[in-house]
Amino acid sequence: MLMDDFYSHINKDWFASFVLPKDHVRFNSFDCVTDLVKNDLWAILQDEIKNNTTLGKMVNNLQNETIYS
């Protein structure tokens, strides 16, 4: 009956399709927001690098230091 397990009924499609990322032991709304912010920030930094702004140069230098150190 629907009301016996309303939570499972409402979330059944998500339960069926969700795959836990290999680098997570759990995944919640904070993880989702964190991933979105990281992706948005990376896109902004890539634009700054492409446009050769001061911030872009700083990020590029940091990347090179990380790669070569």
PABATI-310733 format. One record per atom (N, C-alpha, C): residue number from 1; residue in three letters; y, z, x. Coordinates in steps of 0.02 Angstrom, whole numbers. Atoms other than C-alpha are relative to their C-alpha. Example, Ala and Ser with C-alpha at 12.3 -4.5 7.8 and 13.67 -1.06 7.14 Angstrom:
<sites>
(site 1; 'ALA'; (-59; 0; 45))
(site 1; 'ALA'; (-225; 390; 615))
(site 1; 'ALA'; (60; 0; 45))
(site 2; 'SER'; (-59; -3; -42))
(site 2; 'SER'; (-53; 357; 684))
(site 2; 'SER'; (55; 37; -39))
</sites>
This chain:
<sites>
(site 1; 'MET'; (-59; 0; 42))
(site 1; 'MET'; (0; 0; 0))
(site 1; 'MET'; (62; 0; 44))
(site 2; 'LEU'; (-61; 9; -38))
(site 2; 'LEU'; (174; -44; 62))
(site 2; 'LEU'; (31; 67; 20))
(site 3; 'MET'; (-34; -62; -15))
(site 3; 'MET'; (247; 131; 52))
(site 3; 'MET'; (-41; 47; 43))
(site 4; 'ASP'; (40; -42; -44))
(site 4; 'ASP'; (101; 207; 149))
(site 4; 'ASP'; (23; -5; 72))
(site 5; 'ASP'; (-24; 9; -68))
(site 5; 'ASP'; (169; 133; 311))
(site 5; 'ASP'; (57; -51; 0))
(site 6; 'PHE'; (-58; 44; 7))
(site 6; 'PHE'; (340; 59; 278))
(site 6; 'PHE'; (24; -26; 67))
(site 7; 'TYR'; (-23; 19; -67))
(site 7; 'TYR'; (388; 58; 463))
(site 7; 'TYR'; (-42; -58; 28))
(site 8; 'SER'; (44; 54; -25))
(site 8; 'SER'; (237; -49; 512))
(site 8; 'SER'; (9; -63; -41))
(site 9; 'HIS'; (-10; 59; 43))
(site 9; 'HIS'; (264; -164; 363))
(site 9; 'HIS'; (64; -37; 18))
(site 10; 'ILE'; (-65; 31; -15))
(site 10; 'ILE'; (447; -196; 405))
(site 10; 'ILE'; (0; -32; 69))
(site 11; 'ASN'; (-2; 22; -70))
(site 11; 'ASN'; (415; -220; 592))
(site 11; 'ASN'; (-60; -42; 21))
(site 12; 'LYS'; (62; 34; -19))
(site 12; 'LYS'; (250; -316; 585))
(site 12; 'LYS'; (11; -64; 40))
(site 13; 'ASP'; (-12; 62; -37))
(site 13; 'ASP'; (323; -482; 645))
(site 13; 'ASP'; (22; 15; 72))
(site 14; 'TRP'; (-22; -20; -67))
(site 14; 'TRP'; (409; -397; 791))
(site 14; 'TRP'; (-59; 26; 40))
(site 15; 'PHE'; (59; -27; -34))
(site 15; 'PHE'; (251; -301; 836))
(site 15; 'PHE'; (-46; -57; 23))
(site 16; 'ALA'; (46; 56; -15))
(site 16; 'ALA'; (152; -464; 832))
(site 16; 'ALA'; (27; -45; 56))
(site 17; 'SER'; (-29; 48; -48))
(site 17; 'SER'; (274; -562; 942))
(site 17; 'SER'; (27; 31; 64))
(site 18; 'PHE'; (-32; -31; -59))
(site 18; 'PHE'; (346; -435; 1065))
(site 18; 'PHE'; (-50; 8; 57))
(site 19; 'VAL'; (39; -11; -61))
(site 19; 'VAL'; (280; -433; 1243))
(site 19; 'VAL'; (42; 44; 45))
(site 20; 'LEU'; (-35; -47; -44))
(site 20; 'LEU'; (329; -285; 1351))
(site 20; 'LEU'; (8; -32; 69))
(site 21; 'PRO'; (-10; 28; -67))
(site 21; 'PRO'; (409; -347; 1512))
(site 21; 'PRO'; (-41; 39; 52))
(site 22; 'LYS'; (45; -30; -49))
(site 22; 'LYS'; (297; -314; 1662))
(site 22; 'LYS'; (33; 56; 40))
(site 23; 'ASP'; (-34; -51; -39))
(site 23; 'ASP'; (430; -210; 1749))
(site 23; 'ASP'; (25; 59; -42))
(site 24; 'HIS'; (-20; -55; 44))
(site 24; 'HIS'; (451; -91; 1601))
(site 24; 'HIS'; (-62; 39; -23))
(site 25; 'VAL'; (53; -40; 31))
(site 25; 'VAL'; (345; 53; 1541))
(site 25; 'VAL'; (16; 14; -73))
(site 26; 'ARG'; (-23; -5; 68))
(site 26; 'ARG'; (445; 57; 1381))
(site 26; 'ARG'; (58; -48; -8))
(site 27; 'PHE'; (-56; 45; 13))
(site 27; 'PHE'; (577; -52; 1299))
(site 27; 'PHE'; (33; 22; -65))
(site 28; 'ASN'; (-35; -21; 60))
(site 28; 'ASN'; (710; 7; 1178))
(site 28; 'ASN'; (67; -36; -4))
(site 29; 'SER'; (-64; 35; 10))
(site 29; 'SER'; (882; -45; 1117))
(site 29; 'SER'; (46; 5; 61))
(site 30; 'PHE'; (-41; -6; -60))
(site 30; 'PHE'; (965; 21; 1275))
(site 30; 'PHE'; (-21; -50; 53))
(site 31; 'ASP'; (25; 51; -47))
(site 31; 'ASP'; (854; -91; 1381))
(site 31; 'ASP'; (23; -69; -21))
(site 32; 'CYS'; (-22; 65; 26))
(site 32; 'CYS'; (898; -238; 1271))
(site 32; 'CYS'; (74; -12; 16))
(site 33; 'VAL'; (-71; 5; -14))
(site 33; 'VAL'; (1085; -205; 1288))
(site 33; 'VAL'; (12; -8; 75))
(site 34; 'THR'; (-6; 4; -73))
(site 34; 'THR'; (1067; -179; 1476))
(site 34; 'THR'; (-15; -71; 24))
(site 35; 'ASP'; (17; 68; -20))
(site 35; 'ASP'; (981; -347; 1495))
(site 35; 'ASP'; (54; -50; -20))
(site 36; 'LEU'; (-53; 44; 23))
(site 36; 'LEU'; (1115; -434; 1392))
(site 36; 'LEU'; (62; 6; 44))
(site 37; 'VAL'; (-60; -12; -42))
(site 37; 'VAL'; (1256; -355; 1494))
(site 37; 'VAL'; (-11; -28; 70))
(site 38; 'LYS'; (14; 27; -67))
(site 38; 'LYS'; (1172; -399; 1660))
(site 38; 'LYS'; (5; -77; 0))
(site 39; 'ASN'; (-3; 73; 4))
(site 39; 'ASN'; (1152; -580; 1605))
(site 39; 'ASN'; (71; -25; -9))
(site 40; 'ASP'; (-70; 20; 11))
(site 40; 'ASP'; (1332; -592; 1543))
(site 40; 'ASP'; (40; 10; 64))
(site 41; 'LEU'; (-37; -14; -62))
(site 41; 'LEU'; (1399; -512; 1703))
(site 41; 'LEU'; (-18; -51; 53))
(site 42; 'TRP'; (21; 49; -50))
(site 42; 'TRP'; (1296; -628; 1812))
(site 42; 'TRP'; (32; -69; -14))
(site 43; 'ALA'; (-32; 63; 18))
(site 43; 'ALA'; (1365; -779; 1717))
(site 43; 'ALA'; (74; 0; 19))
(site 44; 'ILE'; (-71; -6; -19))
(site 44; 'ILE'; (1543; -717; 1744))
(site 44; 'ILE'; (7; -6; 76))
(site 45; 'LEU'; (-4; 2; -73))
(site 45; 'LEU'; (1511; -690; 1930))
(site 45; 'LEU'; (-15; -70; 26))
(site 46; 'GLN'; (15; 69; -21))
(site 46; 'GLN'; (1434; -864; 1947))
(site 46; 'GLN'; (61; -46; -11))
(site 47; 'ASP'; (-61; 39; 12))
(site 47; 'ASP'; (1592; -939; 1868))
(site 47; 'ASP'; (53; 16; 53))
(site 48; 'GLU'; (-49; -20; -51))
(site 48; 'GLU'; (1699; -840; 1990))
(site 48; 'GLU'; (-17; -32; 67))
(site 49; 'ILE'; (21; 32; -62))
(site 49; 'ILE'; (1597; -906; 2136))
(site 49; 'ILE'; (15; -74; -2))
(site 50; 'LYS'; (-12; 71; 8))
(site 50; 'LYS'; (1607; -1084; 2070))
(site 50; 'LYS'; (74; -17; 5))
(site 51; 'ASN'; (-72; 13; -1))
(site 51; 'ASN'; (1796; -1071; 2049))
(site 51; 'ASN'; (34; 25; 63))
(site 52; 'ASN'; (-24; -22; -66))
(site 52; 'ASN'; (1814; -996; 2224))
(site 52; 'ASN'; (57; 51; -5))
(site 53; 'THR'; (-50; -52; 7))
(site 53; 'THR'; (1916; -848; 2163))
(site 53; 'THR'; (-11; 55; 52))
(site 54; 'THR'; (8; -56; -47))
(site 54; 'THR'; (1943; -691; 2268))
(site 54; 'THR'; (-64; 39; -16))
(site 55; 'LEU'; (61; -35; 19))
(site 55; 'LEU'; (1807; -603; 2169))
(site 55; 'LEU'; (-62; -42; 17))
(site 56; 'GLY'; (56; 44; -16))
(site 56; 'GLY'; (1693; -753; 2189))
(site 56; 'GLY'; (-17; 1; 74))
(site 57; 'LYS'; (11; -3; -73))
(site 57; 'LYS'; (1717; -750; 2378))
(site 57; 'LYS'; (-32; 67; 20))
(site 58; 'MET'; (28; -66; -16))
(site 58; 'MET'; (1679; -563; 2382))
(site 58; 'MET'; (-74; 2; -19))
(site 59; 'VAL'; (70; 0; 23))
(site 59; 'VAL'; (1519; -586; 2281))
(site 59; 'VAL'; (-42; -44; 46))
(site 60; 'ASN'; (36; 45; -45))
(site 60; 'ASN'; (1467; -733; 2390))
(site 60; 'ASN'; (-13; 33; 67))
(site 61; 'ASN'; (9; -36; -63))
(site 61; 'ASN'; (1495; -629; 2547))
(site 61; 'ASN'; (-52; 55; -6))
(site 62; 'LEU'; (50; -52; 10))
(site 62; 'LEU'; (1394; -486; 2476))
(site 62; 'LEU'; (-70; -29; -5))
(site 63; 'GLN'; (66; 33; 5))
(site 63; 'GLN'; (1252; -604; 2432))
(site 63; 'GLN'; (-24; -21; 69))
(site 64; 'ASN'; (20; 22; -67))
(site 64; 'ASN'; (1252; -675; 2608))
(site 64; 'ASN'; (-19; 59; 44))
(site 65; 'GLU'; (17; -60; -39))
(site 65; 'GLU'; (1252; -501; 2686))
(site 65; 'GLU'; (-69; 26; -20))
(site 66; 'THR'; (64; -25; 25))
(site 66; 'THR'; (1105; -450; 2576))
(site 66; 'THR'; (-57; -46; 23))
(site 67; 'ILE'; (52; 48; -19))
(site 67; 'ILE'; (1008; -608; 2617))
(site 67; 'ILE'; (-15; 4; 75))
(site 68; 'TYR'; (8; 4; -72))
(site 68; 'TYR'; (1036; -602; 2804))
(site 68; 'TYR'; (-6; 66; 36))
(site 69; 'SER'; (6; -65; -34))
(site 69; 'SER'; (1025; -416; 2838))
(site 69; 'SER'; (-69; 29; -7))
</sites>
